[in-house]
Amino acid sequence: MEYRRLGKSGLQISALSFGSWVSFSKQINDKTAEELMSIAYDNGVNFFDNAEIYALGESEKMMGRVIKKKKWDRTSFVVSSKVFWGWRGKENKPNQTGLSRKHVIEACDEALKRLQVDYLDLYYCHRPDKNVPIQETVLAMNHLILQGKVLYWGTSEWSGVEIMEAHRVAEKFRLIGPTMEQPQYNMFEREKIEKEYLDIYRTVGMGTTIWSPLASGLLSGKYNDGIPKNSRFALQGFDWLKDRWMVEDNLKKVKKISELANKLGVSTAALSIAWCIKNPNVTTAILGATKKQQLLENLKSLDIVPMLTPEVMEKIDAILKNKPKLPDF
């Protein structure tokens, strides 16, 4: 396993990590979750990603049960939660969502109980909150860090402008600013990582814990001939995900990526993940496997990175035709 520093911090994160979105409590049970987390941990993965909204809190509970049972040395792994949507679903009342000081702090305490840990290594603002002054949110995060409940805080799907505003507020009031961002990044989703955040990496520095490196499974190639039963796109309530990715142009590109992967002697999924972590501005790519063989195959991605020569990268760009155009300096 390769370990990368999270932005300009001293924290080292495995280049491949393991997340629970959609899968925990919806697709897999405790037994499978334990098996997959154990495989990940034994292969050097040290970051496990979660959020209050995932399965309305049940995902964190499941991960917490596994962590407690495994009795891993707490200093050997990194665990996260995210705050914004709450976990009560339609039962959410005012102050049970968003990034107010009240919800940020209360949600942290609830996440600690569900995950059965004393502190969160990483705590994310899951989305920007237009209704809360950013100073209030930065102060709340700073307070949690001073209490020892959170070690590093960050953002998820914030714009570059919003992230820099958080840094401006932090600097002005001598508070701790965000260390990392969790954006979506894959062959079809490139603008933020490859263009919008470039100045942030260069100036204040920022780690990235990217999600959906396989575009919710599309880039694994398993949807090339339709939607398999029990797959993510077949789940009830995830039609929006299927409608976003299952379009003809995307499928044509994935088939061409699969052809390239076959020529290289690797799987489409491993090639797609390797493409993500080849980017030096990616700290870690979060894997979301539901089966043992799937996870083992995805963990091979690190071995494929050296195969991504400039020539191969040009072939991929020629297939995708979506490389962000950077400004001329």
TIVO-945440 format. One line per 8 residues: number of its first residue (from 1); their letters; for each residue x, y, z of C-alpha. Coordinates in steps of 0.25 Angstrom, whole numbers, plus 5000, padded with zeros to 4 digits. Each point is the difference from the previous one (the first is absolute). Layout:
NUM) A) X:Y:Z; ... .
***
This chain:
1) MEYRRLGK) 5000:5000:5000; 5004:5014:4997; 4998:5011:5011; 4998:5015:4996; 5000:5012:5009; 4986:5006:5001; 5003:5014:4994; 5010:5008:5008 .
9) SGLQISAL) 4997:4992:5013; 5009:4990:5006; 4989:4989:4999; 5003:4988:4991; 4988:4994:4992; 5000:4987:4992; 4999:5003:4985; 4988:4991:5000 .
17) SFGSWVSF) 4990:5000:5011; 4986:4994:5003; 4987:5006:5001; 4986:4996:5004; 4990:5009:4991; 4989:4992:4995; 5006:4987:5003; 4999:4999:5015 .
25) SKQINDKT) 4987:4996:5006; 4994:5001:4986; 5007:4990:4992; 5009:4992:5010; 4998:4995:5015; 5010:5000:5012; 5007:4988:4996; 5003:5005:4986 .
33) AEELMSIA) 5004:5013:5005; 5010:4994:5010; 5006:4991:4989; 5002:5012:4990; 5005:5009:5011; 5010:4990:5004; 5005:4997:4986; 5002:5015:4998 .
41) YDNGVNFF) 5007:5002:5014; 5009:4987:4997; 5004:5006:4987; 5004:5013:5006; 4988:5009:4999; 4999:5009:5012; 4989:5009:4997; 4985:4996:5001 .
49) DNAEIYAL) 4990:5011:4995; 4986:5002:5006; 4989:5011:5002; 4988:5002:5008; 4990:5000:4988; 5005:4986:4995; 4989:4990:5003; 4994:5011:5009 .
57) GESEKMMG) 5011:4997:5011; 5000:4985:4998; 5012:5000:4992; 5008:5006:5011; 4994:4990:5010; 5004:4988:4991; 5014:5006:4999; 5001:5002:5015 .
65) RVIKKKKW) 4996:4986:5003; 5011:4995:4991; 5011:5009:5006; 4996:4996:5014; 5001:4985:4996; 5013:5001:4993; 5007:5007:5011; 5010:5007:4991 .
73) DRTSFVVS) 5010:5009:5006; 4993:5014:5000; 5012:5006:4995; 5001:4991:4988; 4988:5005:4992; 4993:5013:4996; 4984:5001:5001; 4991:5011:4995 .
81) SKVFWGWR) 4986:5006:5001; 4993:5011:4993; 4990:5010:5004; 4989:5007:4993; 4987:4992:4996; 4998:4994:5014; 4996:4985:5002; 4985:5001:5003 .
89) GKENKPNQ) 4995:5002:4986; 4986:5005:4999; 5000:5001:5015; 5011:5011:5000; 4996:5012:5007; 5006:5014:5000; 5015:5000:5005; 5001:4985:4997 .
97) TGLSRKHV) 5006:5003:4986; 5010:5010:4995; 5013:5006:5005; 4995:5008:5012; 5009:4999:5012; 4989:4993:5007; 4999:4989:4989; 5015:4999:4997 .
105) IEACDEAL) 5003:4997:5015; 4988:4991:5003; 5002:4992:4987; 5014:4997:5004; 4996:4995:5014; 4990:4991:4993; 5010:4995:4990; 5010:4996:5011 .
113) KRLQVDYL) 4989:4992:5007; 4996:4993:4987; 5014:4997:4996; 5004:4996:5014; 5013:5009:5000; 5005:5011:5009; 5004:5010:4988; 4998:5001:4985 .
121) DLYYCHRP) 5013:5001:4993; 4993:5008:4988; 4987:5007:5001; 4994:5006:4987; 4989:5011:4997; 4993:4991:4991; 4995:5012:4991; 5001:5015:5002 .
129) DKNVPIQE) 4988:5006:5008; 4996:5014:4993; 4991:5003:5013; 5011:5000:5010; 5012:5010:5001; 5013:4993:4996; 5006:5006:5013; 4990:4992:5008 .
137) TVLAMNHL) 5004:4987:4994; 5015:5002:5001; 4999:5004:5014; 4992:4987:5003; 5010:4991:4993; 5011:5008:5008; 4993:4997:5013; 4999:4985:4997 .
145) ILQGKVLY) 5015:4999:4997; 5003:5008:5013; 4991:4990:5007; 5008:4988:4994; 4987:4994:4994; 5005:5003:4986; 5015:5000:4994; 4998:5006:4986 .
153) WGTSEWSG) 4988:5007:4994; 4996:5002:4985; 4990:5002:4990; 4993:4991:4990; 4995:5006:4986; 5003:5014:5004; 5004:5010:4989; 5014:5005:5000 .
161) VEIMEAHR) 4995:5014:5004; 4993:4994:5012; 5012:4992:5004; 5009:5013:4999; 4989:5008:5008; 5001:4990:5011; 5016:5002:5000; 4998:5015:5000 .
169) VAEKFRLI) 4991:4999:5012; 5009:4990:5007; 5012:5009:4998; 4993:5013:5004; 4996:4994:5013; 5012:4991:5003; 4992:4987:4998; 5003:4987:4994 .
177) GPTMEQPQ) 4996:5000:4986; 4995:4988:4991; 5011:4989:4997; 4993:4992:4989; 4988:5000:4990; 4992:4987:4996; 4996:5003:4985; 4995:4990:4990 .
185) YNMFEREK) 5011:4996:4990; 5000:4990:4989; 5002:5000:4985; 4987:5007:4998; 5001:5010:5011; 5013:5008:4999; 4998:5015:5001; 5001:5002:5015 .
193) IEKEYLDI) 5013:4992:5003; 5007:5003:4987; 4996:5015:4998; 4992:5007:5011; 5009:4996:5012; 5013:5002:4993; 5003:5013:5007; 4996:4994:5014 .
201) YRTVGMGT) 5010:4989:4999; 5011:5010:4996; 4997:5010:5011; 4993:4995:5013; 5002:4986:4996; 4988:4989:5001; 4999:4985:5001; 4989:4993:4991 .
209) TIWSPLAS) 4993:4988:5004; 4993:4997:4987; 4987:4993:4999; 4993:4992:4989; 5013:4996:4992; 4992:4991:4992; 4988:5009:4998; 4991:4991:5009 .
217) GLLSGKYN) 5005:4988:4993; 4998:5004:4986; 5015:5000:4997; 5002:4986:5005; 4993:4996:4987; 4990:4991:5007; 4989:5009:4993; 5005:4998:4986 .
225) DGIPKNSR) 4989:4990:4997; 4989:5005:5009; 4997:5002:5015; 5003:4987:5008; 4991:4996:5011; 5004:5005:5014; 5009:5010:4994; 5000:5015:5005 .
233) FALQGFDW) 4992:5005:4988; 4990:4989:5003; 4997:5005:5014; 4987:5006:5004; 5001:5015:5002; 5013:5001:4992; 4993:5003:4986; 5007:5014:5000 .
241) LKDRWMVE) 5013:4993:5000; 4997:4991:4989; 4994:5011:4992; 5012:5009:5002; 5010:4990:4995; 4993:4990:4991; 5000:5008:4987; 5004:4995:4987 .
249) DNLKKVKK) 5012:5009:4998; 5006:4995:5014; 4998:4986:4997; 5007:5001:4986; 5012:5006:5007; 5000:4990:5011; 5000:4989:4989; 5013:5006:4994 .
257) ISELANKL) 5006:5001:5013; 4998:4986:5002; 5006:4996:4987; 5012:5008:5004; 5001:4993:5014; 4999:4987:4993; 5012:5003:4991; 5008:5004:5013 .
265) GVSTAALS) 4995:4987:5007; 4993:5007:5011; 4986:5002:5005; 4992:5012:4996; 4997:5003:5014; 5015:4999:5004; 5004:5009:4988; 4989:5010:5004 .
273) IAWCIKNP) 5005:5001:5014; 5014:5001:4997; 4997:5011:4990; 4995:5008:5012; 5011:4997:5010; 5011:5004:4989; 4996:5014:5002; 5009:5006:5011 .
281) NVTTAILG) 4990:5009:5005; 4991:4987:5005; 5004:4996:5014; 4991:4988:5000; 4989:4993:4991; 4988:4994:5008; 4996:4986:4996; 4986:4995:5002 .
289) ATKKQQLL) 5000:4986:4997; 4989:4990:5005; 5008:4987:4997; 5013:4994:5004; 5005:4998:4985; 4995:5013:4996; 5009:5007:5011; 5012:4991:4998 .
297) ENLKSLDI) 4999:5004:4985; 4999:5015:5003; 5012:4999:5010; 5009:4996:4988; 4998:5015:4995; 5013:5004:5006; 5008:4990:4992; 4994:5006:4987 .
305) VPMLTPEV) 5004:5014:5002; 5014:4998:4994; 4993:4995:4987; 4993:5013:4998; 5011:5006:4991; 4998:5013:4993; 4996:4992:4988; 4989:4992:5007 .
313) MEKIDAIL) 4995:5013:5007; 4999:5007:4986; 4992:4988:4995; 4990:5001:5012; 4999:5015:4998; 4997:4997:4985; 4988:4991:5004; 4995:5009:5011 .
321) KNKPKLPD) 5001:5013:4993; 4997:5008:5013; 5014:5005:5005; 4998:5013:5007; 5006:5012:4992; 5009:5007:5009; 5002:5016:4999; 5013:5004:4993 .
329) F) 5010:5007:5011 .
***
